[in-house]
Amino acid sequence: MSDKTVEERVIRVFADFKKVSPEEITMDTTFEELGFDSLDGLNLVFELEEEFDMTIPDDRVQDMKGVRQAVEGIEALLDAKAKGIDVNASAIDEFRRQQEEVKAKKEVASEEAVNEEPA
């Protein structure tokens, strides 16, 4: 898949979503210029995921401020997918690590509370 193909597909998704001509959208068009709010951004991510048959991790979504970031992010995800790399696995691992930290802190706080109770 060539860079142009990804670019064209992303621009088409943006144009269809915003109901404008693809010629009105360039690589430098931002979400702000298109008048997207946070709900539009979320729905647009769903459209891109459907178009490219992938899940876009939350950290990648946060980096997307316009067409260029969307194209570059999708190209990186497609490249990782072609290499057999599961980019979502690292996000899941990070989430689990954070959950374990929260659990450990709660256990420590609970133990400290028990130890401080008067006898």
N, C-alpha and C positions, 0 to 999 in steps of 0.2 A: 504494500500500500504506500503510495507516494505521499509526501508532505502536502502537496496540493489537494489530493483527494480528501485527506483529513480536514484541511482548511475549508474546502468547499462544502463538505458535509456539515461541519460545525456552523458555518455561516448559514447554510440552508435551514438547519434546526433553529437558529436564532431568528432568522427571517420568518419562518413559518410560525414560530411562537409569538412573535411580535406583529405578525401580519403586515410585513413590509417587504419590499423587493430586496432580493439578495444583494443587488448593486448598491443599496444604501448602507450596507454593513461592510466594514473593512477589518483587517487584523487589529487595527488600533482602536476600534469601537469599544467603549466601556459599557458596563451594565448601567451606569449612571446616565450615559448619553441615550441609552435605549429606554430609560425611565423604569427600569426594573426595581421593584421593592424586594424585600426578603422572601416573600411568598413566591413571587415570580422566579427568583433565583433558585429556590428549592424545586419548583416545577420544571424549570429549565434543566436542572441536573437530572431529573427523572427522564426527561426527553433525550438528553445526551446519553444516558445509560442505556436507554432502549435502542437508540440509533447505533451505538457501538457494542451492544451486547456485553456490558461490563458493569461492575459496581465501582463507583468513584468514591474513594475513602474521604471521610470528613475533612482530614487535614488538606487534601487536594482541593476540596470544594472551597475551603476558607481562603485559599490562595487565588481563586478565580475572581478577577475583578473586571474581566472583559474577554473579548474574543481571543486575543493572543494567549492569555493564560489558559483558557479552555483548550485551545488547540495544542499548546505545548504540554499541558497536563495529560491530555488524552493520548498524544503521541508517546509520552513516557509510559503510560499505562499499557498501551498496545505493545510497546517494545518489551516491557516486563512480561506481559502475557505470552508473547511469542517465545520468550526465553524460559517459560515455565515458572516464572516467579509469581507467587501469590502475594500481591501487595496488601491484601486485606488481612492476611495471616499476621503480619507484624502489628497491625492495628488491634487485632484481637488479643495478641500477646500483651501489648501495652495496656489495654483495658484490664486484662486479668491481673497484671502486675499492680496496677493502681488499686484494684479491688482488694488485693491481698494486703497492700499497705494500709488501706482504710480499716480493714478487719483487724490487723495487728494493732493499730492505734486504739481502736475501740476496746480490744482485749486488755491492753496496758492500762487504759483509763478505768476500766471496770475493776481490774485488780487493785489499782491505787485507791479507788473508792472503797473497796472492801477493807483494805489495810488501814484506812483512816477512820473507820467506824469505831466508836467507843465500845469498849468491852463491857 
